[in-house]
Amino acid sequence: MNRLTTSWGELELARFPEDPRDPLRAWDAADEYLLRHLGTPTGSVVIVGDRWGALTTALAALDPAQISDSHLAQEATRANLKRNGAASARLLSTQDAPPERVDTLLIRVPKSLALLEDQLHRLAPALHPETVVVGAGMVKEIHTSTLRLFETIIGPTRTTLAEKKARLILARVDPALERPPNPWPLSYDLPEGIGPVSGRRVLNHAGVFCADRLDIGTRFFLRHLPATSGPVTVADLGCGNGVVGLSAALANPAADVLYLDESHQALASARANAGGAGRFVLGDGLSEVAPGSLDLVLNNPPFHTHQATTDRTAWRMFTGARRALRAGGELWVIGNRHLGYHVKLRRLFGNCEVAASDPKFVVLRAVKR
């Protein structure tokens, strides 16, 4: 836990789930820069993409609405508001209808340009010529394409000088601007040769990993999924658009398939692609799943959190899988060879074998004894 000093007071902030060994702070220089620049907003305040609730907690007295795709960010915000004795905020997901009027719009630039595009389109009707629009991000997160989106959807845009490798985006609302249509959600046809989902049309909401195509890692995983039969319970952990879980469901219609993700956009995509068949769980990995209730966990873990490269998320997924699997249940993981997941799986499960591999990827199998 760390302290952030702002003109609204000193705040104690932590990420979620809290881990005293985690060296990463719950805010960065972009959050600090935005809060220093802001002054005192008036009217309806909307905060988009607040990563761990630092902005929402600092501005809680203004009754802001926070819009986030991340369940973990929302839980961090709830915990940080409570920790600092702050008023509650309106926590909305990216799937919720945005506020009808926005007087101050604060945006943490996301890693996904598509998610930024979708959110700007969804919020644009609520803006007016006097709306203050400020984006914030680290210099490495703000590109020409980022600024082009603000200019295309909001209006004239400029940036500030960099401070501590952070930069602000200042946009002026142009009510006469003719915006292009919002391209999201996007659909495409899956390639052939990847099992039961071959050739199917899938829908992807903005922000889902590789939303405009099937990534090569998932493509390899789909070709090497384990066969199941009969009434088994299968979890697609970190499901994204749900094609892995859908493949397992199509291969074994008797399977009870769970789609789990912390992204609202991902679960909405998975639900659409599975036709609503299955169970869809928003949460922190397998924390909402009963111990010993799963027969098989399929997992393509992320190896970064925002801009931080870390295996903490993967480790939480692996430990959660071991807890949720029954004796004899299996965890199947795909990852880049260089990530060395086999070491962690052997330490946790006492066993790990290579089920498939190519020069870039490896599919690993671990059994709960």
C-alpha positions, 0 to 999 in steps of 0.5 A: 500500500502506498500514499498519494498526495493530492490537492484533495488530501493524502490517499492510501491506495492499493491494487486489487487483489491486495498483495503486500509483496506486490511492488507496483503502485495503484497509481502512476505519474499520469494520474498525478499529472492529471490531478495537478492539472485539473483544478476543481471540476464542476457538474457531471464528472465521468472518469474512464479507465481509472486503473486502480481507482486513484482518480475516482477516490481523489475526486469522490466528493464530486460524486463522479461516475467511473466507467471501467472494463475491468472487474479488478479495477472496480474492486480496487476502487471500492476498496480504496474508497472505503479505505479512505473514508470517501463517498461511494462513486457510481461504478459503471461497466463498459457495457452499461449505458453512459451518463446522458450529460458529461461536463468533465470527462477524464480518460486514462488512455487504455492499451487497447486503441479499439477500446478507446475508440468505442468509449469515445463514440459511446460518450460523444453524444453526452458531451457539449461545447463546454465539456472539459475533456482531458486524457492522461497516459504515459508518453509510451502509451500516447501515439499519433493514432491516439490523438487522431481518435480524439480529433476524429470523434471529439474535436481539436486536440493538443498535448501538454509537455511531458512530466515524469514521462507522462503527458495529457491530452486536451480535446475541445468538443466540436458540436459540428463534427461529423463522426464516422460510425462506431465500428464496434463490436466487430465480427470475423470468420474463424479460420479452418483447421482449428477443431469444432469452431472452424469457420464460425463467425464470432463477435468481438467487443472492443478491447478483447485481445486480438479483437479483429483476428484470431491470435496465433497462440489461441489458434495453436491451442485450439488444435491441441485441446484435450478431448472430453466426454460425458458430463464434465465441468470445464472452465475457460479461464481468462476466456476472452471472446470464448472460442476456447470454451466454445470449442470444448462445448461443441466437442462435448455437448454434455460438458458444463462450460464456464467462461471466466474473465475480469473484463466486461467486454470479454464476457459480453463477447463470449456470451454472444459467441456461445449463444448464451449457453454455458455459465459466464462468471465475472471475477478474479480468476476462479475465486468465485468457483467452488473448490474441487468442482472442476474437471478441466481448466483451459488457460491462456494467461496474460503476461502483462498488467497494463504496461507492466510485464509480470507473471503475477496474474498467471500465478494467481490463475494457476493457484486458483486452478489447483484449488478449483480442480478435483483430484485427477482434474487437469490444467492445460496452459498455452504460453510462449516458450520463453515464459517458463510456465512449466517451472511454476506448474511443477512447483505447484502441481508436482508434475507438468508435461508438454502436450504440444509445442512448436518453435514459439508456443508450448501447451502444458498439462498439469494434473492435480494429484 
